[in-house]
Amino acid sequence: MHQVFSDIIVIVAVLSACSSFSSNNFVWNTFVDNSGLEGTNTWYIYLIGLLNACYGFSGYEAGGHMAEETKNASVAAPKGIIFTCIASGVVGFSFIISLLYSMGGDLNNTIDGESESAIVNIFMIVFKNRNTSLAITCILIGDLFFAGFSSLTVTSRIGFSMARDGGIPFSKFFSVVYKKT
């Protein structure tokens, strides 16, 4: 949930601070192939572009992992997964579109700016201030930290449930629950 709120904060900050928006034509029709490969690489660029969209979908399966602790799990867990997918899709799409509009069509400074990260360069274009750009970048770094922490938590929960059910080697050792801790 932290990721959704922080992404909304970044979206609002970027769009409100932007002095010059990209044109609709730039956002929806411009295709740039900087892959360095010979020929037209439309599908390759499209698939690589989807990697950025995948960022918005981290943690969507959390509802399934919490199913054991949910009342009416056979109904609540699928609803949670569907709701999370919808929320992640809307916020992730909004995030990408806000970045595209806020860069002001300045593709050169986005790609070859002060930083090696295009998103940080967009923040530099929008905020024109290193400290503000750093603060917004730190929000996204926090998102990555919490996503990693969530993945670690989910993995440990799955490992315990598999050990409890005897599904992994040394299950008796890994399924022990100490009363004190």
C-alpha positions as CSV (number, residue, x, y, z in Angstrom):
1,M,0.0,0.0,0.0
2,H,3.0,2.3,0.7
3,Q,3.9,2.0,-3.0
4,V,0.5,3.2,-4.2
5,F,0.5,6.3,-2.0
6,S,4.1,7.2,-2.7
7,D,3.5,6.8,-6.5
8,I,0.5,9.1,-6.2
9,I,2.7,11.6,-4.4
10,V,5.3,11.4,-7.1
11,I,2.6,11.7,-9.9
12,V,1.0,14.8,-8.3
13,A,4.4,16.4,-7.5
14,V,5.7,15.9,-11.1
15,L,2.6,17.1,-12.8
16,S,2.1,20.1,-10.5
17,A,5.8,21.2,-10.8
18,C,6.0,20.7,-14.6
19,S,6.3,24.0,-16.5
20,S,6.0,22.5,-20.1
21,F,4.1,19.4,-20.9
22,S,4.9,17.0,-23.8
23,S,2.4,17.1,-26.7
24,N,-0.2,14.3,-27.1
25,N,1.5,13.4,-30.3
26,F,4.8,12.9,-28.5
27,V,3.3,10.8,-25.7
28,W,1.1,8.6,-27.8
29,N,2.8,8.4,-31.2
30,T,6.5,8.9,-30.9
31,F,8.6,5.7,-31.3
32,V,12.4,5.9,-30.6
33,D,14.7,2.9,-31.3
34,N,17.9,3.5,-29.5
35,S,18.7,-0.2,-29.2
36,G,21.7,0.0,-31.4
37,L,20.5,-3.1,-33.3
38,E,20.3,-3.2,-37.0
39,G,16.9,-2.8,-38.7
40,T,13.6,-2.0,-37.2
41,N,13.2,-3.5,-33.7
42,T,9.6,-2.5,-33.0
43,W,8.8,-5.7,-31.0
44,Y,12.0,-5.7,-29.1
45,I,11.5,-2.1,-28.0
46,Y,7.9,-2.8,-27.2
47,L,8.9,-5.8,-25.0
48,I,11.7,-3.9,-23.3
49,G,9.2,-1.0,-22.6
50,L,6.9,-3.5,-20.8
51,L,9.6,-4.0,-18.2
52,N,9.0,-0.5,-16.9
53,A,5.3,-1.3,-16.7
54,C,6.0,-4.4,-14.7
55,Y,7.4,-2.2,-11.9
56,G,3.8,-1.2,-11.1
57,F,2.8,-4.8,-10.6
58,S,5.1,-5.8,-7.7
59,G,3.3,-7.4,-4.9
60,Y,0.0,-8.1,-6.6
61,E,0.0,-11.7,-5.4
62,A,0.1,-10.8,-1.7
63,G,-3.6,-11.6,-1.4
64,G,-2.9,-15.2,-2.3
65,H,-0.2,-15.5,0.3
66,M,-2.4,-14.1,3.0
67,A,-5.2,-16.6,2.2
68,E,-4.5,-18.9,5.2
69,E,-5.2,-16.0,7.6
70,T,-8.3,-14.6,5.8
71,K,-11.9,-15.3,6.7
72,N,-13.7,-16.9,3.7
73,A,-10.4,-17.3,2.0
74,S,-11.8,-18.9,-1.2
75,V,-13.6,-15.7,-2.0
76,A,-11.5,-13.0,-0.2
77,A,-8.1,-14.0,-1.7
78,P,-9.1,-13.9,-5.4
79,K,-10.9,-10.6,-4.8
80,G,-7.8,-9.2,-3.2
81,I,-5.6,-10.3,-6.1
82,I,-8.0,-8.9,-8.7
83,F,-8.3,-5.6,-6.8
84,T,-4.5,-5.3,-6.4
85,C,-4.0,-6.0,-10.1
86,I,-6.5,-3.3,-11.0
87,A,-5.0,-0.8,-8.6
88,S,-1.4,-1.6,-9.7
89,G,-2.4,-1.2,-13.4
90,V,-4.1,2.1,-12.9
91,V,-1.3,3.6,-10.7
92,G,1.5,2.1,-12.9
93,F,-0.1,3.4,-16.1
94,S,-0.7,6.9,-14.5
95,F,3.0,6.9,-13.3
96,I,4.3,6.2,-16.8
97,I,2.0,8.7,-18.5
98,S,2.8,11.4,-15.9
99,L,6.5,10.9,-16.6
100,L,6.0,11.1,-20.4
101,Y,3.9,14.2,-20.2
102,S,6.1,16.0,-17.7
103,M,9.4,15.5,-19.6
104,G,8.2,18.2,-22.0
105,G,9.2,16.3,-25.1
106,D,12.9,16.7,-24.1
107,L,14.1,13.3,-25.2
108,N,17.7,14.3,-25.4
109,N,18.0,15.5,-21.8
110,T,15.9,12.6,-20.6
111,I,18.3,10.0,-22.1
112,D,21.6,11.9,-21.9
113,G,21.1,14.1,-18.8
114,E,23.1,14.4,-15.6
115,S,22.1,10.9,-14.4
116,E,22.2,7.5,-16.1
117,S,18.6,7.0,-15.1
118,A,16.0,8.5,-17.4
119,I,13.5,8.9,-14.5
120,V,16.0,10.9,-12.4
121,N,16.7,13.0,-15.5
122,I,12.9,13.7,-15.9
123,F,12.9,14.8,-12.2
124,M,15.8,17.2,-13.0
125,I,13.9,18.6,-16.0
126,V,10.7,19.1,-14.0
127,F,12.0,20.3,-10.7
128,K,15.2,22.1,-12.0
129,N,16.6,21.5,-8.5
130,R,19.0,18.7,-7.5
131,N,17.7,18.4,-3.9
132,T,14.0,18.1,-4.9
133,S,14.9,15.6,-7.6
134,L,16.9,13.6,-5.0
135,A,14.0,13.7,-2.5
136,I,11.6,12.3,-5.1
137,T,14.1,9.7,-6.2
138,C,14.5,8.6,-2.6
139,I,10.7,8.0,-2.4
140,L,11.0,5.6,-5.3
141,I,14.1,4.0,-3.7
142,G,12.0,3.5,-0.6
143,D,9.3,1.8,-2.7
144,L,12.0,-0.6,-4.0
145,F,13.1,-1.3,-0.5
146,F,9.6,-2.1,0.7
147,A,8.9,-4.2,-2.3
148,G,12.1,-6.3,-1.6
149,F,11.2,-6.5,2.1
150,S,7.7,-7.7,1.1
151,S,9.2,-10.3,-1.2
152,L,11.4,-11.6,1.6
153,T,8.5,-11.8,4.0
154,V,6.3,-13.6,1.5
155,T,9.1,-16.0,0.7
156,S,9.6,-16.9,4.3
157,R,5.9,-17.4,4.8
158,I,5.8,-19.8,1.8
159,G,8.9,-21.6,3.1
160,F,7.3,-22.1,6.5
161,S,4.0,-23.4,5.1
162,M,5.8,-25.8,2.8
163,A,8.0,-27.0,5.7
164,R,4.9,-27.3,7.9
165,D,3.3,-29.5,5.3
166,G,6.4,-31.6,4.8
167,G,7.1,-30.3,1.3
168,I,10.8,-29.5,1.5
169,P,13.9,-31.3,2.8
170,F,14.5,-30.9,6.5
171,S,10.9,-29.9,7.0
172,K,10.9,-30.9,10.7
173,F,13.8,-28.4,11.4
174,F,12.2,-25.5,9.4
175,S,8.7,-25.9,10.7
176,V,9.6,-25.5,14.4
177,V,7.9,-22.6,16.0
178,Y,9.6,-21.4,19.2
179,K,7.1,-20.3,21.8
180,K,9.3,-17.5,23.2
181,T,9.8,-15.8,19.8
